[in-house]
Amino acid sequence: MFTLACRAWSINKHVAALGCGVATVLLCALLAKGAAAQPAPVAAVLDALRSVHPFGEVAISPDGKRVVYGSVVTGKRGGAEVDVSALWIANANDGSGAARLTACPESVCDEHSAAWSPDGTRVAFVTTDAKEQTQIAIATATDRNVKIITSAHGPLDTPRWSSDGSRIAFLYSEGAPKTPGPLNPLARDTGVLASTVHEQRLALISARGGDATLLGPADLNIYEYDWSPDGKRFVVTAARGSGDDNWWIAELDLLDAQSGALTTLLRPHLQIASPRWSGDGTRIAYIGGLMSDEGITGGDIYVVPAAGGAPVDATPGLAGSVQTITWNASATRIVATEFAAGDEVLATIDVDSKSQRQLWRAPQMIWANCLLGFTPGDAGISLAKNAALSAVIRQSYTSPPEVETGPPGKWKPITKANAGVKPITGQATNVFWKSDGFSVQGMLIEPPSLAQGRRYPLVVEVHGGPAYAHYPLFPASPDSFDAVLASQGYFVFKPNPRGSYGQGEAFTQANVRDFGYGDLRDILSGVDAAQKTAPIDPERVGITGWSYGGYMTMWALTQTDRFKAAVAGAGLSDWLSYYGTNNIDTWMIPYFGASVYDDPNVYARSSPITFIKNVHAPTLIVGGDRDAEVPITQSYEYWNALRRLGVRTEFVVYPDEGHFFFRRADQVDVASRLLNWFNTYLKPGA
């Protein structure tokens, strides 16, 4: 179940380098020394979160002289104000000369997914035409002249150049009514139901434009791809059937760029992501491991011969989770980003010796493409051709994001979008503890100020996934519930229990057939550890979470009375009924070991509804009525049970929202309700 990694206040919203917003400056004054004892007004907090300028992507040119980065512009579409992603090209050394790359200068359209041509003279990117149809455009880097080269009818994405610069490949769902992916609001089912599938296929077009050619079998859904160095083949992760549901059983295939002939290279036993072809064409690397969500990548690096053969784990025993990989100029070393015990790590891995050299490590986050979480095909760092120069977007929990360039690990900011933005919370510190022999890590967020001798309420925020983590990302959205709560006088504890990324693949797989048990023990012992380091009132502890975090919230209340109030977002109450009503049930097989039809007991054992009579804490439940990942019926089940059992509860259903809320007003409403609920039952002023 999904959770968002790249926090912005709406999907695909990336804000330009425009300076500090008035709301943030005002809030900074409210939180200044001398005024900090009184929490800032909630409206000011939410305005401050919206005024942070996130960046979505950055790509450095092959010669290292220019960068293209993603931001946001605001305009009118159909009489309504909209915020859309925009692309800017600038000098890579200092960010000077920034100018917009756009195919629609007289209107407002989404533009993203920039890709440099091999010679560095052109940039391909995704744009939207007057009918809001996505197309591929090419801009010249010097004069920024733009030409749309496709005439697509359906969502497309991820343009990539052939090595000679003559062709561009892209992913294309011809005729599909919406952008593929289970995060989108589910279309309403009416009439006779049919299984119409719009596969995402690989398309190929001349860089001069013309008709695109679709490659491969028509029933094959392609998730990610990479060109071979000679431009004759592609490596793809792909599966037949429903694209949303079958990513968890994707294979590694080779696709001929001329004939479209398909050859299966690997049938993995777990999930695979980020296929990358070595520069000499002899090997293919990918990230493999237990992953609960498409695009939320973590695992080990595997290398397989392009001619076929067994894959080799190049990072066995790694005490972290690899997120992104890029081959350097050689065919023996990979540049990787890893999440390890609360830190982001940039390292080079020698795939033959399986040795690693860390280039940089810090409790921060870097990425080069974060349009939606760590999306398929993204990169943690954008490297120039010689790998001596690079570009990233860097941030921490208390330092807002900026575009930075320089040698890998020695970056300097070239934008000043958030120069005046200050944190709205207190310090964020890593907490480490032991649980059942595992090393576990989490973050503890402080209120802006602490009074001597006073104890404060604590809210535990459980992340989604479960294969995910709480990353050190700067709060930049009304759904940054941790920042909202901390700004109002709460400590917020963000644990990464077993099943999370960040402690190695064995740790990520430690919750298999054990949902809710070992991970809850980790969380509870983590609360103990947090209470030893901070002035927390043990009688005023609450819990919240979204998606898998919503499930863990519902589950925790059935296992302990330690939590005095709860807010469950997009939660899951009954694994048995969930299995037959969501549209991505394939993801559960690796975790439960069998389908619900073959082993219902293991599903019932981890279902909150099985132990519902143990719940006593007041519980707010929220969700979208068109959630395809965790249907709203799961929340109905839990809410109805609590009502009949006499537990204080409230249930809010948001119309036309999916698993992630798109509307700003709904995001603000959820944050306000969550805060009011905890204020009512945990009384932070007491």
C-alpha positions as CSV (number, residue, x, y, z in Angstrom):
1,M,0.0,0.0,0.0
2,F,1.4,3.3,-1.1
3,T,2.7,6.2,0.9
4,L,4.2,9.4,-0.5
5,A,7.9,9.9,-0.4
6,C,8.4,13.2,-2.1
7,R,6.1,15.4,0.0
8,A,4.6,18.3,-1.9
9,W,1.1,19.7,-1.3
10,S,-0.2,17.9,-4.4
11,I,1.0,15.3,-6.8
12,N,3.3,16.5,-9.6
13,K,3.6,20.0,-8.0
14,H,7.1,21.3,-8.1
15,V,7.7,24.9,-7.1
16,A,10.2,27.3,-8.8
17,A,13.0,29.2,-7.1
18,L,10.9,32.2,-6.2
19,G,11.9,33.0,-2.6
20,C,10.3,32.7,0.8
21,G,6.5,33.1,1.0
22,V,4.8,35.7,3.2
23,A,3.0,33.0,5.2
24,T,6.3,31.4,6.1
25,V,7.9,34.7,7.1
26,L,4.9,35.4,9.3
27,L,5.0,32.0,10.9
28,C,8.7,32.3,11.5
29,A,8.0,35.5,13.5
30,L,5.2,33.8,15.5
31,L,7.7,31.0,16.4
32,A,10.5,33.4,17.2
33,K,12.1,33.4,20.6
34,G,9.8,35.1,23.1
35,A,6.7,34.1,21.2
36,A,7.4,30.4,20.9
37,A,5.6,29.3,24.1
38,Q,2.3,29.9,22.4
39,P,1.6,27.7,19.4
40,A,1.1,29.5,16.1
41,P,-2.4,29.6,14.7
42,V,-3.2,26.4,12.7
43,A,-4.1,28.5,9.7
44,A,-0.7,30.0,9.7
45,V,0.9,26.6,10.0
46,L,-1.0,25.2,7.0
47,D,-0.2,28.3,5.0
48,A,3.5,27.9,5.8
49,L,3.5,24.3,4.7
50,R,2.0,25.3,1.4
51,S,4.5,28.1,0.9
52,V,7.5,25.8,0.9
53,H,8.9,25.3,-2.6
54,P,9.5,21.7,-3.4
55,F,11.5,20.6,-6.5
56,G,10.6,17.5,-8.5
57,E,13.5,16.7,-10.7
58,V,16.9,17.9,-11.9
59,A,19.0,16.6,-14.9
60,I,22.5,17.8,-15.6
61,S,23.7,18.0,-19.2
62,P,26.3,15.4,-20.4
63,D,29.0,18.1,-20.4
64,G,28.0,19.3,-16.9
65,K,27.4,22.9,-18.0
66,R,23.6,23.1,-17.8
67,V,20.8,21.8,-15.7
68,V,17.1,21.4,-16.2
69,Y,15.0,21.3,-13.0
70,G,11.3,21.0,-12.2
71,S,9.3,23.5,-10.4
72,V,5.7,24.9,-10.3
73,V,3.8,27.7,-11.9
74,T,0.3,28.8,-11.1
75,G,-2.2,29.9,-13.7
76,K,-5.8,29.7,-14.9
77,R,-7.3,26.7,-16.7
78,G,-11.0,26.7,-17.4
79,G,-11.5,29.6,-15.2
80,A,-10.0,27.8,-12.2
81,E,-6.6,28.4,-10.6
82,V,-4.3,25.4,-11.1
83,D,-0.7,24.6,-10.1
84,V,1.3,22.7,-12.7
85,S,4.8,21.4,-13.0
86,A,7.2,23.4,-15.1
87,L,10.8,23.0,-16.4
88,W,13.6,25.5,-16.2
89,I,17.1,25.4,-17.8
90,A,20.0,27.2,-16.1
91,N,23.7,27.4,-15.8
92,A,24.9,24.4,-13.7
93,N,27.6,26.3,-12.0
94,D,25.6,29.0,-10.3
95,G,22.0,28.7,-11.5
96,S,22.2,31.9,-13.5
97,G,20.2,32.5,-16.7
98,A,17.3,30.4,-15.6
99,A,14.6,30.3,-18.3
100,R,11.5,28.2,-18.8
101,L,11.3,25.3,-21.2
102,T,7.7,25.1,-22.4
103,A,5.6,24.0,-25.4
104,C,2.7,26.2,-24.2
105,P,3.9,29.7,-23.4
106,E,0.4,31.2,-23.7
107,S,-1.3,28.7,-21.5
108,V,-0.8,26.5,-18.4
109,C,0.2,22.9,-18.8
110,D,2.1,20.2,-17.0
111,E,5.7,19.7,-18.2
112,H,8.1,17.2,-16.6
113,S,10.4,14.2,-17.1
114,A,13.3,16.1,-18.8
115,A,15.9,14.0,-20.6
116,W,19.1,15.4,-22.3
117,S,20.1,14.2,-25.7
118,P,23.5,12.4,-25.7
119,D,25.3,15.4,-27.3
120,G,23.7,17.9,-24.8
121,T,22.1,20.1,-27.4
122,R,18.4,19.1,-26.9
123,V,16.0,18.2,-24.1
124,A,13.1,15.9,-24.5
125,F,10.2,16.2,-22.0
126,V,6.6,15.5,-21.4
127,T,4.1,18.3,-22.0
128,T,0.3,18.6,-22.3
129,D,-1.5,20.0,-25.3
130,A,-4.6,22.1,-25.5
131,K,-6.8,19.0,-24.9
132,E,-4.8,18.1,-21.8
133,Q,-3.3,15.1,-23.6
134,T,0.3,14.3,-22.8
135,Q,2.9,14.6,-25.6
136,I,6.6,14.4,-26.1
137,A,8.3,17.7,-26.9
138,I,11.9,18.6,-27.7
139,A,13.6,21.9,-26.9
140,T,17.0,23.1,-28.1
141,A,19.2,24.0,-25.2
142,T,20.6,27.2,-26.6
143,D,17.5,29.1,-27.9
144,R,14.8,27.0,-26.2
145,N,12.8,26.5,-29.3
146,V,10.3,23.7,-28.7
147,K,8.6,21.2,-31.0
148,I,6.0,18.6,-30.1
149,I,6.9,15.4,-31.9
150,T,4.1,13.0,-30.9
151,S,0.3,12.9,-31.6
152,A,-0.5,10.5,-28.7
153,H,-4.0,9.5,-27.5
154,G,-3.5,8.3,-24.0
155,P,-1.0,8.9,-21.1
156,L,2.7,8.7,-21.9
157,D,5.8,9.2,-19.8
158,T,9.6,8.6,-19.4
159,P,11.2,9.8,-22.6
160,R,14.7,8.5,-23.2
161,W,17.1,9.0,-26.1
162,S,18.9,6.4,-28.1
163,S,22.7,6.6,-27.8
164,D,23.0,8.2,-31.2
165,G,20.3,10.8,-30.5
166,S,18.2,9.8,-33.5
167,R,15.3,8.2,-31.6
168,I,13.3,8.6,-28.4
169,A,11.5,5.8,-26.5
170,F,8.7,6.4,-24.1
171,L,6.1,4.6,-22.1
172,Y,2.6,4.8,-23.6
173,S,-0.9,3.6,-22.7
174,E,-2.8,4.1,-25.9
175,G,-6.5,4.9,-25.5
176,A,-6.3,4.8,-21.7
177,P,-8.8,7.2,-20.0
178,K,-6.5,8.1,-17.1
179,T,-2.9,8.1,-16.0
180,P,-2.0,4.5,-15.0
181,G,-1.6,3.8,-11.4
182,P,-3.6,2.8,-8.3
183,L,-3.2,6.1,-6.6
184,N,-5.7,7.7,-8.9
185,P,-9.4,7.9,-7.9
186,L,-11.1,4.7,-9.0
187,A,-13.5,5.0,-11.9
188,R,-17.1,4.2,-10.9
189,D,-18.3,0.7,-11.9
190,T,-21.7,0.7,-13.5
191,G,-23.6,-1.7,-15.7
192,V,-22.0,-5.0,-16.9
193,L,-18.5,-5.0,-15.6
194,A,-15.7,-5.9,-18.0
195,S,-12.0,-6.3,-17.7
196,T,-10.7,-3.7,-20.1
197,V,-7.0,-3.3,-19.8
198,H,-4.9,-0.6,-21.3
199,E,-1.4,-1.9,-21.2
200,Q,1.5,0.5,-20.8
201,R,3.7,-0.3,-23.8
202,L,7.1,0.9,-25.0
203,A,6.9,3.3,-28.0
204,L,9.6,4.4,-30.3
205,I,9.7,7.6,-32.4
206,S,12.2,9.5,-34.5
207,A,13.6,12.6,-32.8
208,R,12.4,14.5,-35.8
209,G,8.8,13.4,-35.2
210,G,6.4,11.2,-37.1
211,D,4.5,8.1,-36.3
212,A,5.4,6.2,-33.2
213,T,5.9,2.4,-33.2
214,L,4.7,0.2,-30.4
215,L,7.0,-2.6,-29.4
216,G,6.4,-6.0,-27.9
217,P,3.3,-8.1,-27.4
218,A,0.1,-6.1,-27.1
219,D,-0.8,-7.8,-23.8
220,L,2.5,-6.9,-22.2
221,N,2.5,-4.1,-19.6
222,I,6.0,-2.5,-19.3
223,Y,6.8,-0.7,-16.1
224,E,10.4,0.5,-16.6
225,Y,13.0,0.2,-19.3
226,D,16.5,1.1,-20.4
227,W,18.2,1.4,-23.8
228,S,21.1,-0.9,-24.6
229,P,24.3,1.1,-25.4
230,D,24.2,0.1,-29.0
231,G,20.5,1.2,-29.4
232,K,19.4,-2.3,-30.6
233,R,17.6,-3.6,-27.6
234,F,15.8,-2.6,-24.4
235,V,15.8,-4.2,-21.0
236,V,12.3,-3.9,-19.4
237,T,10.4,-5.0,-16.3
238,A,7.1,-6.3,-17.6
239,A,4.1,-8.5,-16.9
240,R,1.1,-9.6,-18.8
241,G,-2.4,-8.5,-17.7
242,S,-3.5,-5.7,-15.4
243,G,-0.7,-3.2,-15.1
244,D,-1.8,-2.0,-11.6
245,D,-2.0,-5.5,-10.2
246,N,0.8,-7.4,-11.8
247,W,3.9,-5.3,-11.0
248,W,4.6,-7.6,-8.1
249,I,5.2,-10.5,-10.6
250,A,7.1,-8.6,-13.2
251,E,9.9,-10.3,-15.1
252,L,13.1,-8.9,-16.6
253,D,12.9,-9.1,-20.3
254,L,14.8,-8.0,-23.4
255,L,13.0,-6.3,-26.2
256,D,14.3,-5.9,-29.7
257,A,14.2,-2.3,-30.8
258,Q,13.6,-3.3,-34.5
259,S,11.3,-6.3,-34.5
260,G,9.8,-6.0,-31.0
261,A,10.8,-9.6,-30.3
262,L,10.7,-10.5,-26.6
263,T,13.1,-12.6,-24.7
264,T,12.7,-13.4,-21.0
265,L,16.0,-12.8,-19.1
266,L,14.8,-13.5,-15.5
267,R,11.8,-14.6,-13.6
268,P,12.6,-13.3,-10.1
269,H,11.0,-14.7,-6.9
270,L,10.5,-11.2,-5.4
271,Q,10.1,-7.7,-6.9
272,I,12.5,-6.0,-9.2
273,A,13.0,-2.3,-10.2
274,S,15.3,0.1,-11.9
275,P,16.9,-2.0,-14.7
276,R,20.1,-0.5,-15.9
277,W,22.4,-1.6,-18.8
278,S,26.2,-1.3,-18.3
279,G,28.1,0.9,-20.6
280,D,29.8,-2.0,-22.4
281,G,26.4,-3.7,-22.9
282,T,27.5,-7.0,-21.2
283,R,25.6,-6.7,-17.9
284,I,22.3,-5.5,-16.5
285,A,21.9,-4.3,-13.0
286,Y,18.6,-4.0,-11.1
287,I,17.3,-3.6,-7.5
288,G,15.7,-6.7,-6.1
289,G,13.9,-7.3,-2.9
290,L,10.5,-7.4,-1.1
291,M,8.6,-4.3,-2.1
292,S,5.0,-3.5,-1.3
293,D,4.5,-0.6,-3.8
294,E,5.4,0.0,-7.4
295,G,7.8,2.9,-7.4
296,I,8.8,2.8,-3.7
297,T,12.0,1.0,-4.3
298,G,14.4,-0.7,-1.9
299,G,16.5,-3.8,-1.8
300,D,19.9,-5.1,-2.9
301,I,21.7,-4.6,-6.2
302,Y,21.7,-7.6,-8.5
303,V,23.7,-8.0,-11.7
304,V,22.8,-10.5,-14.5
305,P,24.7,-11.1,-17.8
306,A,22.9,-9.6,-20.7
307,A,23.4,-12.8,-22.6
308,G,21.5,-14.7,-19.9
309,G,22.5,-16.4,-16.7
310,A,22.0,-16.3,-12.9
311,P,21.8,-13.0,-11.1
312,V,24.4,-12.2,-8.5
313,D,23.8,-10.1,-5.4
314,A,26.4,-7.3,-5.5
315,T,25.4,-6.0,-2.0
316,P,24.9,-9.1,0.2
317,G,24.4,-8.2,3.9
318,L,24.1,-4.5,3.2
319,A,22.9,-2.7,6.3
320,G,20.6,-0.5,4.4
321,S,18.3,-0.4,1.4
322,V,19.4,0.6,-2.1
323,Q,17.0,3.1,-3.7
324,T,18.5,4.1,-7.0
325,I,21.4,2.9,-9.2
326,T,23.4,4.4,-12.1
327,W,26.4,2.7,-13.8
328,N,29.4,5.0,-14.0
329,A,31.6,5.1,-17.0
330,S,33.1,1.7,-16.3
331,A,31.1,-1.6,-16.5
332,T,32.3,-2.6,-13.1
333,R,31.0,0.1,-10.7
334,I,27.6,1.4,-9.9
335,V,26.7,4.7,-8.2
336,A,23.9,4.1,-5.7
337,T,21.8,5.9,-3.2
338,E,20.9,4.0,-0.1
339,F,18.8,4.6,3.0
340,A,20.6,3.3,6.1
341,A,19.6,3.8,9.7
342,G,18.0,7.2,9.1
343,D,20.8,8.5,6.8
344,E,21.0,8.9,3.0
345,V,24.1,7.3,1.6
346,L,25.8,7.9,-1.8
347,A,28.2,5.1,-2.6
348,T,30.0,3.4,-5.4
349,I,29.7,-0.4,-5.5
350,D,32.3,-2.6,-7.3
351,V,30.0,-5.3,-8.6
352,D,32.8,-7.8,-9.0
353,S,34.4,-7.5,-5.6
354,K,31.1,-6.6,-4.0
355,S,32.9,-3.8,-2.1
356,Q,31.5,-0.4,-1.4
357,R,33.0,3.1,-1.0
358,Q,30.9,5.8,0.6
359,L,31.1,9.1,-1.1
360,W,28.7,11.0,1.2
361,R,26.4,10.2,4.2
362,A,24.1,12.5,6.2
363,P,20.6,12.6,7.8
364,Q,19.3,14.2,4.6
365,M,17.7,13.2,1.4
366,I,18.9,13.6,-2.2
367,W,17.2,12.8,-5.5
368,A,17.2,13.8,-9.1
369,N,13.7,12.7,-10.0
370,C,10.9,12.6,-7.4
371,L,7.7,13.4,-9.4
372,L,5.8,11.0,-7.2
373,G,7.7,9.3,-4.5
374,F,10.7,7.4,-5.8
375,T,9.1,6.8,-9.1
376,P,10.0,4.0,-11.5
377,G,13.0,4.9,-13.5
378,D,14.1,7.8,-11.3
379,A,17.6,8.5,-10.2
380,G,19.1,9.5,-6.9
381,I,21.7,11.6,-8.6
382,S,22.1,13.1,-12.0
383,L,25.6,12.5,-13.4
384,A,27.4,14.3,-16.2
385,K,29.0,12.0,-18.8
386,N,32.3,11.8,-17.0
387,A,30.7,11.5,-13.6
388,A,32.9,14.3,-12.2
389,L,29.9,16.6,-11.9
390,S,26.5,16.0,-10.7
391,A,23.1,17.5,-9.7
392,V,20.7,16.7,-6.9
393,I,17.8,18.1,-5.0
394,R,18.9,18.1,-1.3
395,Q,17.0,18.6,1.9
396,S,16.6,17.4,5.5
397,Y,13.8,17.5,8.0
398,T,14.8,21.0,9.1
399,S,16.5,22.3,5.9
400,P,14.1,22.9,2.9
401,P,15.0,21.6,-0.6
402,E,17.2,23.3,-3.1
403,V,18.8,22.3,-6.4
404,E,22.5,21.7,-5.9
405,T,25.4,20.9,-8.2
406,G,29.1,19.9,-7.9
407,P,31.2,16.8,-7.6
408,P,29.3,13.9,-6.1
409,G,29.0,14.5,-2.4
410,K,30.3,18.1,-2.6
411,W,27.3,20.0,-3.9
412,K,26.5,23.6,-3.5
413,P,23.0,25.2,-4.0
414,I,22.3,27.0,-7.2
415,T,18.7,28.0,-6.3
416,K,17.5,30.0,-3.3
417,A,13.8,29.1,-3.5
418,N,13.6,28.5,0.3
419,A,16.3,30.8,1.6
420,G,13.8,32.5,4.0
421,V,12.0,29.3,5.0
422,K,12.5,28.2,8.6
423,P,11.3,25.0,10.3
424,I,7.9,25.2,12.0
425,T,8.9,22.4,14.4
426,G,11.7,21.9,16.9
427,Q,14.6,19.6,16.4
428,A,14.3,16.2,14.6
429,T,16.6,13.6,16.2
430,N,17.3,10.0,15.4
431,V,16.3,7.5,18.1
432,F,17.9,4.0,18.1
433,W,16.8,1.0,20.1
434,K,16.8,-2.8,20.1
435,S,13.8,-5.0,19.6
436,D,13.8,-8.8,19.4
437,G,17.4,-8.6,18.4
438,F,16.8,-6.1,15.6
439,S,18.4,-2.7,15.5
440,V,15.6,-0.2,14.9
441,Q,15.6,3.5,14.1
442,G,13.0,6.3,14.2
443,M,12.8,10.1,14.3
444,L,11.5,12.1,17.2
445,I,10.2,15.6,16.3
446,E,10.1,18.2,19.1
447,P,7.6,21.1,19.5
448,P,9.1,24.5,18.6
449,S,9.8,25.3,22.3
450,L,9.9,23.3,25.6
451,A,9.0,24.6,29.0
452,Q,11.1,23.6,32.0
453,G,9.4,20.8,34.0
454,R,6.5,20.3,31.6
455,R,5.6,16.9,30.0
456,Y,4.1,16.9,26.5
457,P,1.8,14.6,24.7
458,L,3.2,12.2,22.1
459,V,1.7,11.1,18.8
460,V,3.2,8.1,17.0
461,E,3.0,8.4,13.2
462,V,3.2,5.0,11.5
463,H,4.3,5.1,7.8
464,G,2.7,3.3,4.9
465,G,4.0,0.6,2.8
466,P,5.0,-1.5,4.7
467,A,8.2,-1.5,2.6
468,Y,8.9,2.2,3.0
469,A,10.4,4.4,5.7
470,H,10.1,7.8,7.4
471,Y,12.7,9.7,5.5
472,P,14.3,13.1,6.6
473,L,12.1,15.2,4.3
474,F,11.3,18.8,4.9
475,P,7.5,19.2,5.7
476,A,5.9,20.8,2.7
477,S,2.3,19.8,2.6
478,P,-0.9,20.1,4.7
479,D,-0.7,16.3,5.0
480,S,2.6,16.7,6.9
481,F,0.7,15.7,10.0
482,D,3.9,15.4,12.0
483,A,4.7,19.1,11.4
484,V,1.2,20.2,12.1
485,L,1.1,18.3,15.4
486,A,4.6,19.4,16.5
487,S,3.9,23.0,15.8
488,Q,1.0,22.8,18.2
489,G,2.9,21.4,21.2
490,Y,3.2,17.6,20.5
491,F,6.2,15.4,20.3
492,V,5.8,13.2,17.2
493,F,7.6,9.8,17.0
494,K,8.1,8.4,13.5
495,P,9.4,4.8,13.9
496,N,10.8,2.6,11.1
497,P,9.9,-0.9,12.4
498,R,10.7,-4.3,10.9
499,G,9.3,-4.4,7.4
500,S,10.7,-0.9,6.7
501,Y,13.6,0.1,4.5
502,G,16.9,1.2,6.1
503,Q,18.3,-1.8,8.0
504,G,18.9,-4.3,5.2
505,E,16.8,-6.8,3.3
506,A,16.5,-9.3,6.1
507,F,14.9,-6.5,8.2
508,T,12.5,-5.6,5.4
509,Q,11.4,-9.2,5.1
510,A,11.0,-9.7,8.8
511,N,7.3,-9.0,8.8
512,V,6.4,-11.8,6.3
513,R,3.3,-13.7,7.6
514,D,3.6,-11.5,10.8
515,F,1.8,-8.3,10.0
516,G,1.0,-6.3,13.2
517,Y,3.0,-8.4,15.6
518,G,6.7,-7.9,15.4
519,D,6.3,-4.4,13.9
520,L,4.0,-3.4,16.7
521,R,6.5,-4.7,19.3
522,D,9.2,-2.5,17.6
523,I,6.9,0.5,17.7
524,L,6.0,0.1,21.4
525,S,9.6,-0.5,22.4
526,G,10.5,2.6,20.3
527,V,8.0,4.6,22.3
528,D,9.8,3.5,25.5
529,A,13.1,4.6,24.0
530,A,11.6,8.0,23.0
531,Q,10.2,8.6,26.5
532,K,13.7,8.1,27.9
533,T,15.1,10.9,25.8
534,A,12.3,13.5,26.0
535,P,9.8,15.0,28.5
536,I,6.8,12.9,27.2
537,D,3.7,12.3,29.3
538,P,3.2,8.5,29.1
539,E,-0.6,8.9,29.8
540,R,-1.1,11.1,26.7
541,V,0.1,9.1,23.8
542,G,-1.8,8.8,20.5
543,I,-1.3,7.0,17.2
544,T,-2.0,7.9,13.6
545,G,-1.0,6.7,10.1
546,W,-2.2,6.4,6.5
547,S,-2.5,3.3,4.3
548,Y,-0.5,0.6,6.0
549,G,0.0,3.2,8.7
550,G,-3.8,3.4,9.0
551,Y,-3.9,-0.4,9.3
552,M,-1.3,-0.3,12.0
553,T,-3.3,2.4,13.8
554,M,-6.5,0.2,13.7
555,W,-4.5,-2.9,14.7
556,A,-2.6,-1.3,17.6
557,L,-5.8,-0.3,19.3
558,T,-6.9,-4.0,19.3
559,Q,-3.6,-5.1,21.0
560,T,-2.9,-2.4,23.6
561,D,-4.6,0.3,25.6
562,R,-1.4,2.4,25.6
563,F,-2.8,4.8,23.0
564,K,-5.4,7.1,24.3
565,A,-6.6,8.5,20.9
566,A,-6.2,7.5,17.3
567,V,-6.7,8.8,13.7
568,A,-6.7,6.2,11.0
569,G,-6.4,7.3,7.4
570,A,-7.1,5.0,4.5
571,G,-6.8,2.1,6.9
572,L,-7.4,-1.6,6.5
573,S,-9.5,-3.5,9.1
574,D,-10.1,-6.9,7.5
575,W,-7.5,-8.6,5.3
576,L,-10.0,-11.2,4.2
577,S,-12.6,-8.8,2.8
578,Y,-9.9,-6.5,1.5
579,Y,-8.4,-9.2,-0.7
580,G,-11.4,-9.4,-2.9
581,T,-12.3,-5.8,-3.1
582,N,-9.0,-3.9,-3.9
583,N,-7.5,-3.8,-7.4
584,I,-3.9,-4.8,-6.4
585,D,-4.3,-8.0,-4.5
586,T,-1.1,-9.6,-6.0
587,W,1.0,-7.6,-3.6
588,M,-0.2,-9.6,-0.6
589,I,1.1,-13.0,-1.9
590,P,4.8,-12.4,-1.0
591,Y,3.8,-11.2,2.4
592,F,1.2,-13.8,3.4
593,G,2.7,-16.7,1.5
594,A,-0.6,-17.7,-0.2
595,S,-3.9,-16.2,-1.4
596,V,-6.7,-15.6,1.0
597,Y,-8.5,-18.5,-0.7
598,D,-5.7,-20.9,0.1
599,D,-4.8,-19.7,3.7
600,P,-7.5,-17.5,5.2
601,N,-6.2,-18.1,8.7
602,V,-3.0,-16.1,8.2
603,Y,-5.1,-13.2,7.0
604,A,-7.6,-13.4,9.9
605,R,-4.7,-13.5,12.4
606,S,-3.5,-10.1,11.3
607,S,-7.0,-8.5,10.9
608,P,-8.0,-5.7,13.3
609,I,-11.6,-6.8,13.0
610,T,-10.8,-10.2,14.5
611,F,-9.9,-8.5,17.8
612,I,-12.2,-5.4,17.5
613,K,-13.8,-5.9,20.9
614,N,-10.4,-4.9,22.5
615,V,-10.7,-1.3,21.2
616,H,-11.4,1.5,23.7
617,A,-9.6,4.6,22.4
618,P,-11.5,7.4,20.7
619,T,-10.9,6.9,17.0
620,L,-11.2,9.3,14.0
621,I,-11.4,7.5,10.6
622,V,-10.9,9.2,7.3
623,G,-10.7,8.1,3.7
624,G,-11.6,8.8,0.0
625,D,-14.7,7.2,-1.5
626,R,-12.8,6.2,-4.7
627,D,-9.8,4.6,-3.1
628,A,-8.6,1.8,-5.3
629,E,-5.7,0.6,-3.1
630,V,-7.6,0.4,0.2
631,P,-11.4,0.6,-0.5
632,I,-13.4,2.8,1.8
633,T,-15.4,-0.2,2.8
634,Q,-12.5,-1.2,5.1
635,S,-13.1,2.0,7.1
636,Y,-16.8,1.4,7.1
637,E,-16.2,-2.0,8.7
638,Y,-14.1,-0.6,11.5
639,W,-16.3,2.4,12.1
640,N,-19.5,0.3,12.3
641,A,-17.9,-2.1,14.7
642,L,-16.8,0.7,17.0
643,R,-20.2,2.4,17.0
644,R,-21.9,-0.9,17.9
645,L,-19.4,-1.5,20.7
646,G,-19.9,2.0,22.1
647,V,-16.4,3.4,21.3
648,R,-16.2,7.1,20.6
649,T,-15.6,7.4,16.9
650,E,-16.1,9.7,13.9
651,F,-15.9,8.8,10.2
652,V,-15.3,11.3,7.4
653,V,-15.5,10.2,3.8
654,Y,-14.1,12.6,1.1
655,P,-15.9,12.4,-2.3
656,D,-14.0,11.7,-5.5
657,E,-10.7,11.2,-3.6
658,G,-8.5,8.2,-4.1
659,H,-5.8,6.7,-1.9
660,F,-3.9,10.0,-1.9
661,F,-5.9,13.2,-1.7
662,F,-5.4,15.6,-4.6
663,R,-7.6,18.5,-3.5
664,R,-5.9,21.1,-1.3
665,A,-9.1,21.8,0.6
666,D,-9.4,18.1,1.5
667,Q,-5.8,17.9,2.6
668,V,-6.3,21.0,4.9
669,D,-9.6,19.6,6.3
670,V,-8.0,16.2,7.2
671,A,-5.1,18.0,9.0
672,S,-7.5,20.2,10.9
673,R,-9.7,17.3,12.0
674,L,-6.7,15.3,13.0
675,L,-5.3,18.1,15.2
676,N,-8.7,18.8,16.7
677,W,-9.2,15.1,17.5
678,F,-5.9,14.8,19.4
679,N,-6.5,18.2,21.1
680,T,-9.8,16.9,22.4
681,Y,-8.4,13.6,23.8
682,L,-4.8,14.4,24.6
683,K,-5.1,18.0,25.8
684,P,-1.7,19.4,24.9
685,G,-2.3,22.5,27.1
686,A,-2.7,20.4,30.3
